[in-house]
């Protein structure tokens, strides 16, 4: 399966003037912003920054294998290496808690790109994503809005791409929706990669009607986090051979020459079940109960030294033990809530998947598309995008 690294080798010698900016380029910047660079207040070429990082062994220890290979390719990749970083911002606050990173790049003389960092595979990162389902207006959203405003004001003659992965996708959409008309008019496109979406009340016509046509969201066929909230924008489902949790990482998404390979059947059965489970849970269980349940589960897993979701993913037996112990540690009241969540998931599985021993065939298409209730996903196969 070809991925973004293969694309860098295929198209690395072609500048945007020859091979136009596309969704894979947007995904590149959405992943690049995860690199643990310090705040940068001066202009610097991507190739120079990558070379500086590669030659520092202490810094290299902070990146994973994909990020290391990405850094090693950039100095030989004219498409990205010759671009300027205009700004790199890191903000960490404790009260209110904010962990925010964003960067701005110059694509050409009149176009910039703003990239918002999302969350990683740590339990802190996963918890942050889930927090958004009951604390949608986090401090990070406000910081993202102000960051876009500052950059758009500083470079006030430029058109703007906005990109983000995971929580960064949410930041991208929120910042665009609440930008001034002057900034919205200059936005070319807003890319979200497996971002959770936003609560439906953010999509009131007065706030987003002008900018919504510029939104495009990509989610993997086994998406989890990309199905948590609402997506009234155009959503495309990408092919991936990884398991569900690993599919959150863009490196696991399949690419073709100038775009992602789309999943011919849309979402997998498991993702459809999760999608409708999110809808039902968000609708039927009070927000305070949901928050208390998740906080208790994360606290229990933390007490068992589970710090990364891979610990649950890589060992099914250990995972079962961890989750069982987390359940047993719940208060009687929260066990009732947990049982209701389990019942909702079981009902979703029964209603939205073909099961051999059920006489009446069930279509895999969703039974509800009400954006007031949960995530809306256009998961049909988009033939026109595939041909481009």
C-alpha positions in Angstrom: 0.0 0.0 0.0 1.4 3.4 -1.0 1.3 6.2 1.6 2.4 9.8 2.0 6.1 8.9 2.1 5.7 7.2 -1.3 4.0 10.3 -2.6 7.0 12.4 -1.5 9.2 10.2 -3.6 6.9 10.3 -6.6 6.1 14.0 -6.6 8.9 15.5 -4.6 10.6 17.0 -7.6 7.5 18.9 -8.8 6.7 22.3 -7.3 3.1 23.4 -7.0 3.4 25.5 -10.1 3.7 22.3 -12.1 1.7 19.8 -10.1 -1.1 21.6 -8.3 -1.7 21.5 -4.5 -4.0 18.6 -3.6 -5.4 16.7 -0.6 -2.2 14.7 0.0 -0.2 17.9 0.3 -2.7 19.1 2.8 -2.3 15.9 4.7 1.5 16.3 4.6 1.3 19.6 6.5 -1.3 18.2 8.9 1.3 15.5 9.9 4.4 17.8 9.7 3.0 20.1 12.4 3.2 17.2 14.9 7.0 17.4 14.9 8.2 18.7 18.3 9.8 21.9 17.1 10.1 24.8 19.5 8.4 28.1 18.8 9.9 29.6 15.6 9.6 33.4 15.1 11.9 33.7 12.0 11.4 32.6 8.4 13.2 29.3 7.7 13.1 26.8 4.8 11.6 23.4 5.6 14.7 21.7 4.2 17.0 23.7 6.5 14.9 23.0 9.5 14.7 19.3 8.6 18.5 19.1 8.1 19.1 20.8 11.4 16.8 18.3 13.2 18.3 15.2 11.4 21.8 16.2 12.5 20.8 16.5 16.2 20.6 13.0 17.7 19.0 14.2 20.9 16.1 15.7 18.9 15.8 12.6 16.7 15.0 10.5 19.8 11.8 12.5 20.1 10.3 11.4 16.8 8.8 8.1 15.6 9.9 6.1 12.6 7.5 7.8 10.1 8.5 11.3 11.3 12.2 10.5 11.0 11.7 9.2 7.5 9.6 12.3 6.6 12.4 14.6 7.9 15.1 12.7 5.9 13.1 13.0 2.7 12.4 16.8 3.0 15.9 18.1 2.0 15.6 16.0 -1.2 11.9 17.0 -1.8 11.8 20.2 -3.8 8.0 20.3 -3.5 8.2 20.9 0.3 11.9 21.6 1.0 11.9 25.0 -0.8 8.9 26.3 1.2 9.2 28.8 4.0 8.0 28.3 7.6 6.6 31.7 8.5 5.5 30.9 12.1 5.6 28.0 14.5 3.6 28.5 17.8 3.4 26.3 20.9 1.2 27.3 23.8 0.9 25.3 27.0 -1.3 26.6 29.9 -2.6 24.9 33.0 -5.5 27.1 33.9 -7.5 26.7 31.8 -5.7 23.7 30.4 -4.5 24.3 26.9 -2.0 22.4 24.8 -1.9 24.1 21.4 0.5 24.0 18.5 0.1 25.5 15.0 2.3 26.6 12.1 2.1 28.7 9.0 3.8 28.0 5.7 4.2 30.0 2.5 3.2 28.0 -0.6 3.7 30.7 -3.1 4.0 34.5 -3.3 0.3 35.0 -2.6 -0.8 31.8 -0.7 -0.1 30.6 2.8 -1.2 27.5 4.7 -2.1 27.3 8.4 -1.8 23.9 10.0 -3.2 23.0 13.5 -1.7 20.1 15.4 -4.1 17.4 16.7 -3.8 14.7 19.3 -1.5 11.7 19.4 -2.1 8.1 20.5 -1.5 8.7 24.2 -4.3 8.3 26.7 -4.1 12.1 27.3 -4.6 12.7 23.6 -7.5 10.2 23.3 -9.1 11.7 26.5 -8.8 15.1 24.9 -10.7 14.0 21.8 -13.5 12.4 23.9 -13.6 15.5 26.1 -14.8 17.4 23.0 -18.1 15.5 23.0 -19.2 17.1 26.2 -17.0 20.2 26.4 -17.1 21.3 22.8 -16.1 24.9 23.4 -12.6 24.2 24.8 -10.0 26.9 25.4 -8.0 25.4 22.5 -10.8 26.4 20.0 -10.6 30.0 21.1 -6.8 30.0 20.8 -7.1 28.5 17.3 -9.5 31.3 16.3 -7.2 33.9 17.5 -4.2 32.3 15.8 -5.9 32.4 12.4 -6.9 36.0 13.0 -3.4 37.0 13.9 -1.8 35.2 10.9 -4.4 36.4 8.5 -3.9 40.0 9.7 -0.2 39.7 9.5 -0.3 38.4 5.9 -3.3 40.3 4.9 -2.8 40.1 1.1 -2.6 36.2 1.0 -5.1 33.6 0.3 -5.2 30.8 2.9 -5.4 27.0 3.1 -6.3 25.7 6.6 -5.5 22.1 7.6 -5.6 19.8 10.6 -5.7 16.2 11.7 -7.8 14.9 14.6 -8.4 17.7 17.1 -6.5 19.9 14.6 -9.3 19.3 12.1 -11.8 20.6 14.6 -9.6 23.7 15.2 -9.4 24.3 11.5 -13.2 24.3 11.0 -13.9 26.3 14.1 -11.4 29.0 13.3 -12.8 29.3 9.7 -16.4 29.4 10.9 -15.8 32.2 13.4 -13.3 34.2 11.2 -14.3 37.6 9.9 -15.8 38.0 6.4 -12.6 39.5 5.2 -10.7 36.3 6.3 -13.4 33.9 5.1 -13.3 35.5 1.6 -9.6 34.7 1.4 -9.9 31.0 2.5 -9.3 28.6 -0.4 -10.1 25.4 1.4 -10.4 23.9 4.9 -9.1 20.3 5.2 -9.9 18.1 8.2 -8.3 14.6 8.4 -10.3 12.3 10.8 -11.3 15.3 12.8 -14.3 14.8 15.1 -16.4 17.5 13.5 -18.2 20.1 15.7 -21.4 20.2 17.7 -24.4 20.9 15.4 -25.1 24.3 17.1 -21.9 25.7 15.6 -23.3 25.2 12.1 -26.0 27.8 12.3 -26.5 29.4 8.8 -25.3 32.8 9.9 -22.0 31.5 11.0 -21.0 29.0 8.4 -23.1 29.2 5.2 -20.4 31.2 3.4 -17.4 29.0 4.3 -19.0 25.5 4.4 -18.6 24.9 0.7 -14.8 25.3 1.3 -14.8 22.5 3.9 -13.7 19.0 3.0 -13.1 16.1 5.4 -11.3 12.8 4.9 -11.9 9.9 7.3 -10.5 6.4 7.0 -12.9 3.5 6.4 -12.5 2.3 9.9 -12.8 5.7 11.5 -13.6 6.1 15.2 -12.7 9.7 16.2 -14.0 11.2 12.9 -17.5 10.0 13.7 -17.9 11.6 17.1 -19.7 14.8 16.2 -21.4 16.5 13.2 -20.1 16.7 9.6 -22.5 18.6 7.4 -19.6 19.3 5.0 -18.4 17.0 2.2 -16.8 13.9 3.7 -14.8 11.3 1.8 -13.9 7.9 3.1 -10.3 6.7 2.5 -9.1 3.1 2.0 -6.8 1.8 4.7 -5.5 -1.8 5.5 -4.7 -1.0 9.2 -6.8 -1.9 12.2 -9.3 0.6 13.3 -7.2 2.4 15.9 -4.1 2.6 13.7 -6.2 4.1 10.9 -6.4 7.4 12.8 -2.7 7.8 11.7 -2.7 9.4 8.2 0.4 7.3 7.3 -1.9 4.3 7.2 -4.1 5.8 4.5 -3.6 4.6 0.9 -2.7 7.2 -1.8 -2.6 7.2 -5.5 -0.8 9.6 -7.9 -2.5 12.9 -6.8 -5.1 11.9 -4.2 -6.2 9.4 -1.7 -7.7 6.1 -2.7 -11.3 6.1 -1.6 -12.9 3.1 0.0 -15.3 1.5 -2.5 -17.8 0.5 0.2 -17.5 3.6 2.4 -17.3 3.0 6.2 -16.7 -0.5 7.5 -19.5 -2.3 9.4 -17.7 -1.6 12.7 -17.5 2.1 12.0 -21.1 2.3 11.1 -22.0 0.7 14.4 -19.8 3.2 16.2 -21.3 6.1 14.3 -24.9 5.2 15.3 -23.7 4.4 18.8 -22.3 8.0 19.1 -25.6 9.4 17.9 -27.6 7.3 20.4 -25.3 7.9 23.3 -25.1 11.7 22.7 -28.9 11.8 22.4 -30.1 9.4 25.2 -27.5 9.8 28.0 -27.3 13.2 29.8 -24.0 15.0 29.3 -23.1 15.0 33.0 -23.4 11.2 33.1 -21.3 10.8 30.0 -18.6 13.0 31.4 -18.6 11.2 34.8 -18.4 7.8 33.1 -15.5 8.7 30.8 -13.6 10.4 33.6 -14.0 7.3 35.8 -12.8 4.9 33.1 -9.7 7.0 32.3 -8.9 7.4 35.9 -9.1 3.6 36.4 -6.9 2.9 33.3 -4.5 5.5 34.6 -4.2 3.7 37.9 -3.3 0.5 36.0 -0.4 2.4 34.2 -2.1 2.5 30.8 -0.6 5.5 29.2 -1.0 4.8 25.5 -3.9 3.3 23.6 -1.5 0.8 22.0 -1.4 -0.9 25.3 -5.0 -1.8 24.9 -4.8 -2.5 21.2 -1.7 -4.8 21.1 -2.8 -7.3 23.8 -6.4 -8.4 23.7 -6.2 -10.3 26.9 -4.5 -7.5 28.8 -7.0 -5.1 27.3 -9.9 -7.2 28.5 -8.4 -7.3 32.0 -7.8 -3.5 32.0 -11.3 -2.7 30.9 -12.9 -5.3 33.2 -11.0 -3.8 36.2 -12.0 -0.3 35.0 -15.7 -1.4 35.0 -15.5 -3.0 38.4 -14.0 0.2 39.9 -17.1 2.2 38.8 -19.6 3.4 41.4 -23.0 1.7 41.3 -24.6 4.8 39.6 -21.9 4.8 36.9 -22.3 1.1 36.3 -25.9 1.8 35.4 -24.7 4.4 32.8 -22.0 2.0 31.5 -24.6 -0.8 31.1 -26.8 1.6 29.1 -23.9 2.5 26.8 -23.2 -1.2 26.2 -26.9 -1.8 25.5 -26.9 1.1 23.0 -23.9 -0.3 21.2 -25.5 -3.8 21.1 -28.7 -2.3 19.7 -26.7 -0.3 17.0 -25.0 -3.5 16.0 -28.3 -5.3 15.6 -30.0 -2.5 13.7 -27.2 -1.4 11.3 -25.3 -4.6 10.2 -26.2 -7.7 8.2 -26.1 -10.6 10.6 -26.6 -14.1 9.0 -29.1 -15.5 11.5 -31.5 -12.5 11.2 -34.1 -13.3 8.6 -34.8 -9.8 7.4 -31.8 -8.3 5.7 -30.6 -5.0 7.1 -29.1 -2.4 4.8 -25.7 -1.1 5.9 -26.8 2.5 5.1 -27.6 4.7 8.2 -31.2 4.8 9.5 -30.8 8.4 10.7 -29.2 11.5 9.2 -30.4 14.1 11.6 -27.6 16.5 12.3 -29.1 17.5 15.6 -28.5 13.9 16.9 -25.0 13.0 15.8 -22.4 12.8 13.1 -23.4 13.2 9.5 -21.2 11.5 7.0 -21.5 11.3 3.3 -20.0 7.9 3.1 -20.9 7.0 -0.5 -18.2 6.2 -3.0 -17.3 9.5 -4.8 -16.5 8.4 -8.4 -15.7 11.9 -9.6 -13.0 12.4 -6.9 -11.5 9.0 -7.7 -11.0 10.0 -11.3 -9.1 13.2 -10.6 
